[in-house]
Amino acid sequence: MSSVTVKIPTPLRPLTSGQAEVKVEGATVGEILQKLDAQFRGFGDRILDDGKNVKRFVNVFVNEDNIRDKEDLDTEVKAGDTISILPSIAGGL
C-alpha cells in the first residue's frame, strides 16, 4: 500500500472537516476514493455517479495525469503521489 496525498477542492472541504489535504493509503485511485468515502461520509456520492465511475463533471488527476487518460479508477498510485480532485467549471468568458 502506498500513502498518497489527496487534494480536496473547496466545495468538498465541509465533508473533510475543512481539511485541504488528506493522506490516504491505497493501491489504486478507486481504493483511495473508497477509503475517503468510508472516512468522510458522503464523499463518494459527490465524486462517483454509481459508485463505479467518476462523475463526468469531476476530473481526477494523479500528479499531472487525468485518470481518464489512464486506467480510470484502476489507475495505480505509488508512495508520494498526489491525487487532485477538480470539479469542472461551467460557463464561458
C-alpha positions in Angstrom: 0.0 0.0 0.0 1.1 3.5 -0.8 0.5 6.7 1.1 -0.7 9.4 -1.2 -1.9 13.0 -0.6 -5.4 13.8 -1.8 -6.1 17.5 -2.5 -9.7 18.3 -1.5 -11.4 21.0 -3.5 -13.1 23.8 -1.5 -16.7 22.6 -2.2 -15.9 19.2 -0.6 -14.0 20.5 2.5 -17.0 20.6 4.7 -17.1 16.8 4.4 -13.4 16.6 5.5 -13.8 18.9 8.5 -12.2 21.7 6.5 -9.0 19.8 5.5 -7.5 20.9 2.2 -5.3 17.7 2.0 -5.8 14.2 3.4 -3.2 11.4 3.5 -4.7 8.0 2.4 -3.1 4.6 1.8 -4.2 2.5 -1.2 -3.0 0.9 -4.4 -5.4 2.5 -6.9 -7.4 5.7 -7.2 -10.7 3.7 -6.7 -9.4 2.2 -3.4 -8.3 5.7 -2.2 -11.8 7.2 -3.0 -13.5 4.2 -1.2 -11.4 4.9 1.9 -12.2 8.6 1.7 -15.9 7.7 1.5 -15.6 5.4 4.5 -13.7 8.1 6.5 -15.9 11.1 5.4 -19.5 10.1 4.9 -21.0 11.3 1.6 -17.7 11.9 0.0 -18.1 9.2 -2.6 -21.6 10.4 -3.5 -20.1 13.7 -4.6 -17.4 12.2 -6.8 -18.9 8.9 -8.1 -22.1 8.6 -10.1 -22.9 5.0 -9.3 -20.0 4.0 -7.0 -18.2 2.8 -10.1 -17.4 5.8 -12.3 -16.2 9.3 -11.7 -19.0 11.8 -12.4 -18.5 13.4 -15.8 -18.2 16.9 -14.4 -15.4 15.9 -12.0 -11.8 15.4 -13.0 -9.4 13.4 -11.0 -5.6 13.6 -11.6 -2.7 11.6 -10.3 0.1 14.0 -10.3 -0.3 15.7 -13.7 -2.2 12.8 -15.4 -6.0 12.7 -15.8 -7.2 9.2 -14.8 -9.5 9.2 -17.8 -6.3 9.1 -19.9 -5.0 6.2 -17.8 -7.0 3.4 -16.2 -9.8 5.5 -14.6 -10.4 4.2 -11.1 -8.0 1.3 -11.6 -5.1 3.8 -12.1 -2.3 2.7 -9.8 -0.7 5.1 -7.3 2.6 4.9 -5.6 4.0 6.5 -2.4 4.3 10.2 -2.6 1.8 10.6 -5.4 -0.7 13.5 -5.3 -4.4 13.0 -6.3 -6.2 16.1 -7.2 -10.0 16.3 -7.4 -11.2 19.1 -9.6 -14.8 19.9 -10.2 -15.4 21.3 -13.8 -16.2 24.9 -14.0 -19.1 25.6 -16.4 -19.6 28.8 -18.3 -17.8 31.0 -20.8 -15.9 34.2 -20.8 
